[in-house]
Amino acid sequence: MSKKRSQRYICPFCYGSIDMSQVHYACNDPLCTRTFLGTCTEAEKRRYGSVYRPEEEIDVERSEFLGLDPYGSAAVTTKSHIIRGSVDGKCEICGSRNTDKLCPRCHHKITKAAERWGTSIYVLVGSESVGKSHYLASLIETLKSSYAQEFGVTVTASTENTADKFDDEYRRTVFDGGRCLPPTPTYGDVLTRDPLLYDLDRNDGDGPRTLAFVDTSGRDLDSTDKLASLNISTFISGAAGIMFFVDAPQLPAVRTKLGLPAEDRPDPAAALNYVAEVIRDKNRLKPKNPVEIPLAVVVTKCDRLMRPAMGEEDEDALFGPESSLHIPREKGQADLDDIALVGTEVEEYLRRNAGQDLLNAVDQFETHQYFAVSALGGEPADGVLSNGVAPYRVEDPMIWFLNTTERRKWL
């Protein structure tokens, strides 16, 4: 029999560590809100009664989480009576026991899968224009289709909000429209920063596991002061895994070897060092202590580098015909040997082209692996994907995470 996890829950929206005995509930009977507002004390009426929508309760916690004045016209209100201070979800109005549990800090719903197994939060970080959002779009599409079929699992959106957000912001633009995504808004834009939540189910009767994917803006990471002020450290330090993205054609050594014009780009070693510093500070680790959060170092846009060298000068900047990237994974199982083989090659590639400083930054993370992926399969022209989308090896980091770092192995 499967053993339940601890009764503490990490909310993938506000990133608070929640005691499950302190959760709130939403009553499913719409009459309870009106009854509550008509019979509550004057103090409760002042706190939860809306002068703008008299038949709805003010959701104080949700409003404050979104940075809204709970008593202003833009406050979040609800027709579902919110139950606070109940250990079993029993509504004090109708007496029914409710199962819709809410995080007491932000009032996002806690799904049954997340309640049982917790939520594994995977954070995508890297400088601007390295391809994080396109990678996330391709990863989700791959997990739902070829990955699910290959491993006999089911991957579904945990909430309607996730399904709608992915369709509206990712799939319709990239896969249906054949266009590139706009830059990710900064973390300060609270209305756009909800993670994508997916339930991964092995269909073995043990129930699904909830995965949360957090896409960050490179503009936040490139400004360390802004990163600290926006408190991004909260979710980075509580992640189940971090994906750190490096765009090889942005590296000065690669651009020189390929004859590309020089660009002023942020140093990936400095960015990753800062991520490690944030985690150590938030988790109260000493400077020499290893960071325990697993790290996947992902070289993006490898399709541009998987070609024969035109001469000795650019050979070190490419993954040529003999590269292990051309060796397919063994299907239907976690082929960690193949992933390790590719990882060794990518590590050496970065040693040559990014320098030892980046590898030293990676070594601060106790568990890490190197990957090379292509989210789109080809280079867009003026923001248009004229040849469609052909993701390559985008699932490799998740196969590694799910089978080397999760408490519950998946494949």
KANOR-V603712 format. One record per backbone hydrogen bond with DSSP energy under -0.5 kcal/mol. CO is the residue of the C=O (numbers start at 1). NH is the residue of the N-H. E is the energy in kcal/mol with one decimal. If there is no record, write none. Layout:
co=CO nh=NH e=E
co=CO nh=NH e=E
//
This chain:
co=7 nh=20 e=-3.0
co=9 nh=11 e=-0.7
co=9 nh=18 e=-3.7
co=11 nh=15 e=-1.6
co=16 nh=11 e=-2.3
co=16 nh=18 e=-0.8
co=18 nh=9 e=-2.8
co=18 nh=20 e=-0.6
co=19 nh=22 e=-2.6
co=20 nh=23 e=-0.8
co=24 nh=102 e=-3.3
co=25 nh=27 e=-0.5
co=25 nh=83 e=-3.1
co=28 nh=30 e=-0.8
co=29 nh=32 e=-1.6
co=30 nh=33 e=-0.5
co=30 nh=34 e=-0.7
co=31 nh=35 e=-2.2
co=32 nh=36 e=-2.9
co=33 nh=37 e=-2.5
co=34 nh=38 e=-1.4
co=35 nh=39 e=-1.2
co=36 nh=39 e=-0.7
co=36 nh=40 e=-1.9
co=41 nh=45 e=-2.5
co=42 nh=46 e=-2.3
co=43 nh=47 e=-1.7
co=44 nh=48 e=-3.1
co=45 nh=49 e=-2.0
co=48 nh=58 e=-2.8
co=53 nh=56 e=-2.2
co=56 nh=50 e=-0.9
co=57 nh=78 e=-2.4
co=58 nh=60 e=-1.4
co=59 nh=63 e=-2.5
co=60 nh=64 e=-2.5
co=61 nh=65 e=-2.1
co=62 nh=66 e=-1.7
co=63 nh=68 e=-3.0
co=64 nh=67 e=-1.2
co=68 nh=70 e=-0.6
co=69 nh=72 e=-2.0
co=72 nh=75 e=-1.4
co=76 nh=59 e=-2.9
co=78 nh=57 e=-2.4
co=79 nh=81 e=-0.6
co=81 nh=27 e=-3.0
co=81 nh=83 e=-0.5
co=82 nh=84 e=-0.6
co=83 nh=25 e=-2.0
co=89 nh=98 e=-1.8
co=91 nh=95 e=-1.7
co=96 nh=91 e=-3.1
co=96 nh=98 e=-0.5
co=99 nh=101 e=-1.3
co=100 nh=26 e=-1.7
co=101 nh=110 e=-2.9
co=102 nh=24 e=-2.0
co=103 nh=107 e=-2.3
co=108 nh=103 e=-2.5
co=109 nh=111 e=-0.7
co=110 nh=101 e=-0.5
co=111 nh=115 e=-2.4
co=112 nh=116 e=-2.0
co=113 nh=117 e=-2.5
co=114 nh=118 e=-2.1
co=116 nh=5 e=-1.4
co=118 nh=210 e=-0.8
co=119 nh=121 e=-0.7
co=120 nh=122 e=-0.5
co=120 nh=212 e=-2.9
co=121 nh=123 e=-0.5
co=121 nh=240 e=-2.8
co=121 nh=241 e=-1.5
co=122 nh=214 e=-2.7
co=123 nh=125 e=-0.6
co=123 nh=243 e=-2.9
co=124 nh=216 e=-1.3
co=125 nh=245 e=-2.4
co=127 nh=130 e=-1.2
co=131 nh=135 e=-2.0
co=132 nh=136 e=-2.5
co=133 nh=137 e=-2.4
co=134 nh=138 e=-2.3
co=135 nh=139 e=-3.0
co=136 nh=140 e=-2.5
co=137 nh=141 e=-2.0
co=138 nh=142 e=-2.4
co=139 nh=143 e=-3.0
co=140 nh=144 e=-2.3
co=141 nh=145 e=-1.2
co=142 nh=147 e=-2.6
co=142 nh=148 e=-0.6
co=143 nh=148 e=-0.8
co=145 nh=149 e=-2.3
co=146 nh=150 e=-2.6
co=147 nh=151 e=-2.3
co=148 nh=152 e=-0.9
co=148 nh=153 e=-1.7
co=154 nh=156 e=-0.5
co=154 nh=201 e=-2.6
co=156 nh=199 e=-3.2
co=159 nh=163 e=-1.9
co=160 nh=164 e=-2.8
co=161 nh=165 e=-2.7
co=162 nh=166 e=-2.8
co=163 nh=167 e=-2.1
co=164 nh=168 e=-2.9
co=165 nh=169 e=-2.8
co=166 nh=170 e=-1.9
co=166 nh=171 e=-2.5
co=167 nh=172 e=-2.1
co=170 nh=174 e=-2.7
co=171 nh=175 e=-1.3
co=171 nh=176 e=-2.1
co=172 nh=177 e=-1.3
co=173 nh=179 e=-2.6
co=174 nh=178 e=-0.7
co=178 nh=385 e=-3.4
co=186 nh=189 e=-2.0
co=188 nh=190 e=-1.6
co=189 nh=192 e=-1.8
co=190 nh=193 e=-0.8
co=195 nh=197 e=-0.6
co=196 nh=213 e=-2.5
co=197 nh=158 e=-2.5
co=197 nh=159 e=-0.5
co=198 nh=200 e=-0.6
co=198 nh=211 e=-3.3
co=199 nh=156 e=-1.9
co=199 nh=201 e=-0.6
co=200 nh=209 e=-2.5
co=201 nh=154 e=-2.6
co=209 nh=200 e=-3.2
co=210 nh=120 e=-2.4
co=211 nh=198 e=-2.7
co=212 nh=122 e=-3.5
co=212 nh=214 e=-0.5
co=213 nh=196 e=-2.1
co=213 nh=215 e=-0.6
co=214 nh=124 e=-2.9
co=214 nh=216 e=-0.6
co=217 nh=220 e=-0.9
co=217 nh=221 e=-1.4
co=218 nh=222 e=-2.3
co=219 nh=223 e=-0.5
co=220 nh=223 e=-0.7
co=222 nh=224 e=-0.6
co=223 nh=227 e=-2.4
co=224 nh=228 e=-2.1
co=225 nh=229 e=-2.2
co=226 nh=230 e=-2.3
co=227 nh=232 e=-1.5
co=228 nh=231 e=-1.2
co=231 nh=234 e=-1.6
co=232 nh=235 e=-0.7
co=232 nh=236 e=-1.9
co=233 nh=237 e=-2.3
co=234 nh=238 e=-0.5
co=236 nh=239 e=-1.2
co=240 nh=294 e=-0.6
co=241 nh=123 e=-2.0
co=242 nh=244 e=-0.6
co=242 nh=296 e=-2.9
co=243 nh=125 e=-2.9
co=243 nh=245 e=-0.6
co=244 nh=298 e=-3.1
co=246 nh=248 e=-0.9
co=246 nh=300 e=-2.2
co=247 nh=250 e=-2.2
co=248 nh=251 e=-2.2
co=251 nh=255 e=-2.4
co=252 nh=256 e=-2.3
co=253 nh=257 e=-2.2
co=254 nh=258 e=-2.1
co=255 nh=260 e=-3.1
co=256 nh=259 e=-1.0
co=263 nh=265 e=-1.0
co=266 nh=268 e=-0.6
co=267 nh=271 e=-1.9
co=268 nh=272 e=-2.5
co=269 nh=273 e=-2.4
co=270 nh=274 e=-1.9
co=271 nh=275 e=-1.9
co=272 nh=276 e=-2.4
co=273 nh=277 e=-2.1
co=274 nh=278 e=-2.7
co=275 nh=279 e=-2.2
co=276 nh=280 e=-2.5
co=277 nh=281 e=-2.5
co=278 nh=282 e=-2.6
co=279 nh=283 e=-2.7
co=280 nh=285 e=-2.8
co=281 nh=284 e=-0.6
co=286 nh=289 e=-1.7
co=290 nh=292 e=-0.5
co=291 nh=366 e=-2.6
co=294 nh=242 e=-2.4
co=295 nh=297 e=-0.6
co=295 nh=369 e=-1.7
co=296 nh=244 e=-2.8
co=296 nh=298 e=-0.7
co=297 nh=299 e=-0.6
co=297 nh=371 e=-2.8
co=298 nh=246 e=-2.7
co=298 nh=300 e=-0.6
co=299 nh=373 e=-2.7
co=300 nh=248 e=-0.6
co=301 nh=304 e=-1.5
co=302 nh=305 e=-1.6
co=302 nh=306 e=-0.9
co=305 nh=307 e=-1.4
co=305 nh=319 e=-2.8
co=311 nh=314 e=-0.6
co=311 nh=315 e=-0.6
co=312 nh=315 e=-0.6
co=312 nh=316 e=-0.6
co=314 nh=317 e=-0.9
co=315 nh=318 e=-1.3
co=318 nh=320 e=-0.8
co=320 nh=323 e=-2.0
co=323 nh=326 e=-1.6
co=324 nh=327 e=-1.5
co=326 nh=328 e=-0.7
co=329 nh=331 e=-0.5
co=330 nh=333 e=-0.9
co=333 nh=335 e=-1.4
co=334 nh=336 e=-2.0
co=335 nh=339 e=-1.7
co=336 nh=340 e=-2.4
co=337 nh=341 e=-2.1
co=338 nh=342 e=-2.5
co=339 nh=343 e=-2.4
co=340 nh=344 e=-2.2
co=341 nh=345 e=-1.6
co=342 nh=346 e=-2.7
co=343 nh=347 e=-2.5
co=344 nh=348 e=-1.9
co=345 nh=349 e=-2.3
co=346 nh=350 e=-2.5
co=347 nh=351 e=-1.9
co=348 nh=352 e=-2.0
co=349 nh=353 e=-2.1
co=350 nh=354 e=-2.8
co=350 nh=355 e=-1.6
co=353 nh=253 e=-0.6
co=355 nh=358 e=-0.8
co=355 nh=359 e=-1.1
co=356 nh=360 e=-2.7
co=357 nh=361 e=-1.9
co=358 nh=362 e=-2.2
co=359 nh=363 e=-2.2
co=361 nh=364 e=-1.0
co=362 nh=365 e=-2.2
co=364 nh=291 e=-3.0
co=364 nh=366 e=-0.6
co=366 nh=368 e=-0.5
co=367 nh=295 e=-2.3
co=369 nh=297 e=-2.8
co=371 nh=299 e=-2.8
co=373 nh=302 e=-2.4
co=374 nh=392 e=-3.1
co=376 nh=390 e=-3.0
co=380 nh=382 e=-0.6
co=381 nh=384 e=-1.4
co=383 nh=180 e=-2.3
co=384 nh=381 e=-2.4
co=384 nh=386 e=-1.1
co=385 nh=388 e=-1.8
co=392 nh=374 e=-2.2
co=393 nh=396 e=-0.9
co=395 nh=399 e=-2.3
co=396 nh=400 e=-2.2
co=397 nh=401 e=-2.8
co=398 nh=402 e=-2.9
co=399 nh=403 e=-1.0
co=400 nh=403 e=-0.5
co=400 nh=404 e=-1.3
co=401 nh=404 e=-0.5
co=401 nh=405 e=-1.8
co=401 nh=406 e=-1.2
co=402 nh=410 e=-0.8
co=407 nh=409 e=-0.7
//
